[in-house]
Amino acid sequence: MASNEEFPLRIEAITAAWAAEYRAEEALAATRSPGWQLVYVRSGAVEERCNEKRVLLRAGGILLHQPEEIFAMHSAGEIPPEVLRIDFFCSGAAMDRFRGAVFHAEPAEQHDLTWLMKAVGDLYEPVANPGDRPVPREDVAFGARQQLAIHLENLLILLARRCKRPRKPTLRVRRERRQTALVEAARAYFAQNLTHEVKIDEVCAAVGCTRTQLQQAFRARLRHTAMDEFSSMRLEYASQLLARGATPGEVAAQMGYCSGAYFSQKFHAATGNTPSAYRRMQQGLPARRQNKQQKDKEAPKTSIPEPDQKK
């Protein structure tokens, strides 16, 4: 939904959220943030990378990684830090206030931060290793995901009130922001339609642009086409389904691939593993056990006993 003066901040989609305690000297590898990412340090201290800039966040510290920013984290100090991260899309112009800003949580903001910390644990499975993407829980309370967006919106509004209005951007900056907004809106639309194929004209109609504008935005911001991004997001979601235990056939059918063989081909080209092999690895099943079972099935069956060589 487009923002206006009465509703200047609207969360379009929350793609991932996790709250975790990291060991001393633990780190997150450098990653590019496709949308915005809220970072809140509840305890301890971390050093956050924001492209080439380094920011030290102590307990109560808040910052927002902007779209396309390369971020990384390194624990600082002897106290194991507890950190909240929320990946989301929000294309409102008021988000410009957060570029380069660092906050320390005030009492009015603590209510939403405390609620978000708890809600993230209820809505997402805990990650096994630092840097893993959290997997959404299947059974959650009615409206829980909407509440997550509402509390995040309220927190952003409170933070925005503490920022000064930015200067009027240049034509180049406005063009880049327009492209970034188109990419964010398209990715939010993709996130809501991962279980079937979409056509580029549908995306253009949903985000309000021409095909040329959309393709230029994706090539300028992500260095690939809009449909390449959609395919990548679908395969990432398929990976999550396989990790939960769904069979390749079930995943192919659920996500609307034309055939299981086509899905397997696309998955192998993107990951280097077949869907079956990836599923076994995520379930902790060694490949050799599966191979032995397959060989046993293929071995010829006979009721004639083998001759005793000793007789």
Residue, then its C-alpha position, 0 to 999 in steps of 0.5 A: m500500500a502506498s504511503n501518504e501523510e496520514f500513514p507515512l510508514r507501512i510495512e509491505a512484507i517481513t521476510a525473516a526475523w530472529a533473536a539470538e545470543y551469540r558467543a564471545e568473538e562470534a561473527l556473521a559473514a558479510t551479506r547483502s541486505p535486499g531490503w531494510q534490516l532492523v538491528y537491536v542489541r538487547s545485551g552485550a555489544v557488537e560491531e556492525r559493518c555497514n558497507e565500508k563503515r563500522v558501528l559499535l552497538r552497545a546494549g540498547g543500540i538500534l540501527l537499520h541497514q538500508p536496502e542493498e547494504i552489505f552488513a556483517m557482525h562481530s561480537a565485542g566484549e566479554i558479555p555474549p550479545e543478544v541481538l534482534r534482527i528483522d528483515f522487511f520491506c518498507s518503501g515509504a519516503a520517511m525511511d530516508r530518515f534512518r539512513g546512517a542513523v544510530f539510536h539508543a532505545e528510549p523507554a517509549e520504544q522499549h515496549d515494542l522492542t520487548w514484544l518483538m523479541k518475544a514474538v520472533g521466538d514464537l513465529y520463527e524456528p531458532v537457527a542452528n548456526p550463525g548466519d542461517r536463515p530462520v524458518p517460519r513456524e507453521d502453526v502460529a496464533f491468528g493474526a500473529r504475523q500482522q501483529l509483528a508488522i504493527h509493532l514494527e511500524n509503531l517502533l519505526i514511527l517513534l524512531a522517525r520522530r527523533c530524526k530530522r527531515p532530510r534535505k531534498p535529494t538530487l535527481r540521481v538520488r531520487r532515481e536510485r531511490r525510485q529504483t530501490a522502491l520498485v525492487e522492494a515492492a516487486r520482491a514483496y509481491f514475489a514473497q506473496n506469490l512463491t507457490h506459483e509462476v507469475k508473469i512480468d506483466e502481473v508484477c508491473a501491474a502490481v507495483g505500478c510501473t512499465r516492464t522497462q522501468l522494472q527491468q532497469a531497476f533490477r539490473a541497476r540495483l541487483r545486477h540481474t532481471a526481475m524474473d531471475e530474482f523471482s526464481s531465486m526466491r522460489l528456490e530458497y522457499a523450496s529449500q525451506l520446504l525440503a528442510r522441513g521434510a517435504t519430498p521433492g515431488e510434494v515441493a514441485a506440486q505445491m510450488g506449481y512447477c510443471s514437473g518434478a524433473y524440471f524442479s530438480q533441474k532448476f534446483h540442481a543448477a542453483t545449489g549444486n545438489t539434487p532436491s533429494a540429496y539436499r533433503r537428506m543432508q538437512q535431515g542428517l541422513p548420510a548419502r551412503r545409507q540411501n545408496k545402500q537402500q537403493k542397491d538392496k531394492e535393485a538387487p535381484k530377488t531369488s528363492i534358490p539358496e546359494p550353493d555352500q562352497k564348503k560342501 
